[in-house]
Amino acid sequence: MGISKELFSFLLTKLSIITFFALSWQGASWALDSSDFPSLFAVINSLQFHLNEGEMITNLLITLRRVLLSFTIAMLLGGIIGILMGVNAWLNKLTDSLLIVLLNIPALVTILLCYIWIGLVEAAAIAAVVINKVPTVVVMIREGARTVDQDLLAVAKVYQLSPRATFFKVFLPQLYPYIIASARSGLSLIWKIVLVVELLGRSDGVGFALNTLFQFFDIAGILAYTLAFVLIVLLIEILFFKPFDKLVARGNHFD
C-alpha cells in the first residue's frame, strides 16, 4: 500500500506539472498567434500523424537502441575506472589531469573526430557517445569510492569474507546512490549527444528526423518528436529509476 501511495503521489505531481505546462503552452500559442509557435493541438496532431503515417516509432526505436548500448558501455567503463581511481591514490593522481582534459573536450569535436577516424559507421557513433559520457561517470563513481566506509570493510575482513563477497555485499552497495545519480545525469546527456551524432552522420534515428523536419521548417513536427522524448523519459523514470531509488533507500534504512 505504501508503494502504491508513493507511485500515486509521483504520478499526481508529474500530471500537475504536465497540465500546467500544457495550459501555459496553449495560452502562449493563442496570445502569440504565430506559425513559429504552433498550438498544443497542432503538435498533438503532428505526433499522431508521425506515429501512424511517418517513421517516428522506427526512429525512436533506433535511437533508443543507440542510447541503451552507449549508456551500458559508458556506465560499465566509467564505473570500473571510477572505482579504481577512488581506491588507488597513485592511479588517481596519475590520471586526474587526463580526466579533466576529457571532461572539457567539446562533444562536437569528439563526434567529428570519431567520424573522420573510424568513418560514418555505427561503431563511430557509439564510440563518440561513450567517450563523451565516460568521464562524467568516472568523476561521480570516484567520489563515491573515496567515501566508502573503511570500518565496514574491516569488519568484512574480520569475518573472512571473500574478495568477491566483500565487493558485492559491502563495497558496491555503498556506491548505489552515486551510481543512480550518474545514471540519471548520464541518460540526459547521452540522449542529447546521440541526437547530435545522428544529425551529423547517420541516415536514421530521431536526430536525422529532426534535421529533416528542420529543413522543411516543420516546427510542429520538431515539437512532436520532443514530446515523444519527454514521455519516454518519464516512462523510464517510473519503470527503472524510481524502483531502484526505493531499493537503495530500503537498504540504507535497513543499515
N, C-alpha and C positions, 0 to 999 in steps of 0.2 A: 504493500500500500504506500510505503514511504517513497519507493522509486516512482510509482505512478504519479504521486503528487509532485515530485521534483520534475518529472517529464512534462506534466501538465503546466507547471509554472514556467518552465523553459519555453514551451510552445506558445503559451499565452504572451510571454514577453516578446518573442520574435514576431508573433502575429500583430501585436500592438505597434511595434516598430514598422513592420511592413505596411500596415494600414495607414499610419501617419505619413510614411514616405509616399505611398500611392496617392493619398489625397493631396499632399503638397505638390507632387509631380503634376497631377491633373489640373490643379488650380493654377500652377505656374504656366502650363500649356495654354489654358484658356486666356490668361492675362496677357501673355506674350503674343499669342495668335501668329506664330511664325512657323514656316515649314522646316526651319532648322531645329525646332523643339517640338517634335511630334507628341501627341497626346498619349496617355497610357493605353487608351483603347486602340490607337493605331499600332502601338508596339505589340500589344497582345495579339492583334490580328496578324501582324507580321510574324510573330512567334508561331502562331497556328499554321500559317502558310508554309514557313520553313520546315516545320515538323512534318506536315502532311505531304507537301509537294516538293520541298527542297531537299538538301542533303545535311540538314542540321544534326540529325541523330548519328549519321555516319561520321561527320566531322567531330562531334562531341566524343564518340567512342574512340576515334583515332587519337585525339588529344588526351583523353583520359588514360589511354594505354601508355602514351609517352610520359605523362605526368607520373603515373604509378611506377613505371620502370625507373625513371630518373630519381624519383623520391626514394625508392627502395635502395638503389645503389648508393645514393648520397648519404642516406641515414646509416647504412652499414659501414661505409668507408669512414665517414665523419665520426661515427661512434667509436670505431676501433682506434682511429688516430687520436681522438679526443681523450680517450681513456689512457692511452699510452703516454700522452703528453701530461696528463693530470697526475699520474702516479710516478713519473720519471722526471725529476727536476732537470737532469742533464739534457735529456731529449727535448724538453720544453724550451730550455734556453737556446739550444742549437737551432730549433725550427721556428721560434717565435717570430723572428724577422720575416721569414718566408710567409708565414701565416698572415702577417699584417699586409704584406705586398699583395697576396692573393685576395684578401678582403677588399682591397681598394682598386683592383683592376676592374674597369667597367665591363658589364656583362656583354655589351655590344662588341667590344674588342675581342673577347673570348669567342663569341659566336662566329665572328668573321674569320678569325684565325683557324678555328676548327674546320670551317667550310673550305678554307684555302688549303690547309694542310691535309685534311682527310678526304675532302670532296663533298659534293652536295648529296650526301647519303644519310641514311637513318642513324648510322653509328656516330657521325659528326654531330647530328642534332642532339642525341642523348649525351654525348661527351661534353658538349658545350654547357648543357644544363647542369650536369653533375659537377663539373669544375667550378661553376658559379655557386653552387649550393654547399659543397663540402666544407669550405672554410667557416661558414656560419654555424654549421653543426659542430665542428671541432671546437669552436670557442665556447659554446654552451655546455657541451659534454665535458670539456676540460675543466671548467669551473665546478661542475658537479663532482668530478673525480677528486678534485682538491679538497672538497668539503666532506668526503666520506668519513664516517665515524671510525677512527682507528681503534677505539675500545671494543667495538663490535667485532672487528677483525681479529683483535687479540683474543676475545672470547672464543671465536671460531677456531683459532689455533690451539687454544687450551683443550677444547673438545675434540681436537684432531680431525676436523672436517677436511675432506679432500679439497685440493685447489679448485676443482670443478664446482663442488657444493658450496664452497666459500664464495666463489664468484657469483653464482646464480641465486643463492639464497641470502647472502649477506651484503655483498658489494653492489650488485646490479640493482636490487630493489631501491637502494638509496639514490639511484640516478633517475628513477622513473619521472619525478617532476621535471627534471631537466630534459629528458627525452621527449616528453609530451610538449614541452614548451618549444623545443627545437623543431618538432614535427609540425606544430601549428604554424609557426613562422615560416618553416620551410615549405609547407604546402602553398601558402600565399605567394611566396617568392617564386617557386617553381612554376606555378600557373602563368605568371607574368613572363618569365623567361621562355617558357615553351611557346607562348604565343608569338614572341619576337622571333624565335628560331623558325617557326612555321612561316611567318610572314616573309622572312628573308630568303629561305632556301628550301621550302617544302611545297609540294603541289596538292596538299590535302591538310585537313585539320582546321581548327577554329581560327587560327592565325591567318591561314590562307583565305578562309571565307571572309574574315573581316577586311582583309586587304581588297578583295573583290568588291565587297559592299561599299568600301570607301571610294573606289574608283567610279562607282555609279552614284555616289552621294546618297546612298540609301541609309539615312540616319535611323529610321525605324528598324531596319534590319540589324544594324550595329547594336542598337539598344536591346533588340530581341535576343541576340546572342549573349549580351551582357546579363540579361535577366535569367536566361537559362543557366549561365555560370553561377549566378547568385543562388539559385535554387539547388544546384548540385552541391555547392559548398555547404549550405545549410543542412542538406541531407547527410553529407559526410560528417559534419559536426554532431548530428543527432545519433547516427549509427555507430560511429567509431570513437570520436574524441570524448564525448560525454560518458559512455560506459567505461572507458579507460580511466577517466578522471575519478569515477566512483570507486574503481578498484584500487587506485593509488590512495585515495582518501581513506578507504576502509582499511588498507594495510597500515597506514600511518596511525589511524585511530587504534588499531589493534596493538601496535607497538607502544 
